[in-house]
């Protein structure tokens, strides 16, 4: 696969399940209050919520294929955390909506998300408080094959309770 993914057919709705080790890596880095309220906007097969259930039993979800479009669904409340691996094609929209709904937003994104003329102005008002760079590339295809991209967990924390900075996990 090329670094630019030319010729690669994308999965419907950018459905790429997050490996358990990726979720465990960030869960171990976050400061958790007792039974936090968590929203997972792209529940998919439940890969992320399966790990999050170890820290909370107050987990809400959205999944467009199940009739709950995160970008338009009325959850009727705020959350302590929004944690997800968003569809890359809608990552900016997912970050913006998440920042409206939660005190701490955690998104698994390619590091290349930091670079782009298109996003330059967008980044000015949305600087993450922390970036946890994955030391190894995850496989999102279930066959242990990886693409040519590096990934990290981007954290936007409004509370100041999460450690700020750049980390490698």
N, C-alpha and C positions, 0 to 999 in steps of 0.2 A: 504494500500500500504506500502511496506517495505521501509526503508530508503535507501536500495540499489537498489530498483526498480526491484528486481528479479521477473521474471515472467510477468512483465508489457510489453504489446505490445506498441511500440513507434508509434506515428503518422508519416505518410509519410512525409519525409523531415523535421522532427522535427517541424511541424507546430503547434505552441501553441500561439494563439493570446494574446497580452499583455493587461492586464486590464487598462482601462482609468486612474484609480487612480494612477497606477504605473508611467505612463508617466507624468501625472500632477505633481506628487511629484518631479521628477527630473527637469522638465521644470521650476518649481519655484525656483530651487536651482542654475541654470546656469545664467551666465552673457551673455546677448544677445546683439550683435550689431544690428543696424538698418537693417532689412530685411536680415538676414544671409542666406548664401547658405547652404542648408542641403541635405545630401544624406541619404536615408533610404534603406539599402541593402536588406531587407527582408520584403517588403511591405505587403505581405500576404493579409489580409482583410482590411488593411489600419488603423488599430487601433492606431498605433503610429503617422502616418502622420495626422490623424484627429486632434490630439492635437497640433502637430507642426505647422499646418496651422494658429494657433492663433498668432505665432511669426514670420512667414515668408510666402511669396508667391513664394519663390525660392526653391522649394523642388524637388529634383531628386529622382528616385527610381530604384530599381532592384528587381527582383523576378524570381527565376529560373523556377517556374511553368508557368510564362508568357513569357519565352524565354530570359530573361535577367539574366544571371548568374553573380552575383556580383564579383566572383573571376576572371572572364575573360573578362567582359564587358569593353569596352573602353568608358569612360565617357567624355573624351576630355577636362577635366578641373579639378581643385582642388576645395575643398569645405571648408567652415568655420567649419562645423560639419558633422560627421557621427554619427548617432544615430540609434541603433537597439537592438533587442532581437535576437541574432544570433542562428542558430542551434548549440546546444552544441557540437555536434560531429565535428564541423568545427570552433569552437570558436577561436582557435589560428590563423587559416588562415584568419578569418574575421578581427581579431585585426590587424594582419600584413598588410593586404591589405588596411584597413581603415587608418592606420598610413601613408601609402603612399599617400592617397588621401585627407587628411584633417588635419587641424590645431588642432582640438579638436575632440576626439573620445569618445563616450559614449555608453557603452554596458551593457545591463541587463544580469547578469550571476549569477549562483549559487555561494555562497560564497566558496563552495568546490573547485571552479576553482583555488583558491589560492594554494591548496595543491595537490601535486603529484610529484613523482620522475621524471616522464616524462617531466613535465613542469618546473622543478626547474631551469635548465639552460636557458630555454626560458624566464623566468621571469627576469633574471639578466639584460637583456637589455630592458625590457619593464615594468618597475615599474610604476604603475599608480600614477598620481598626487593626485587623490582623490578617495575615496570609500564612496558612500552613501548607507548605509545599510537600507533595508526596514524593518520597525519595525513590520510589519505583513506579513504573507506569501500570495503571490498572487495565485489566481486560474486561471490557464491557460486552463481550460476545459469548462468554461461557465456554470458550475453547482455549483459554489462556493466551490467546494472541492479543498483542497490543497494537495500538496505532502509533504514529510517530509524534504524538503530542504529549506534553507534560501537563500535569494537573495539580491543583491545590484547592484547599478549602478556604474560601474567602469569607471573612467574618466582619459584619457590621454590628457593633455593639453600642447601643444607646445608653446602657446602664453604667458602663465603666467597670463592670465586674469581671469581664473576660480579660485575659492578658493580651496586651497590644504588642504588635511587632511582626517580625518575619521569622518563621520557624520551618524546620524541616522535620517531617515525620515519616 
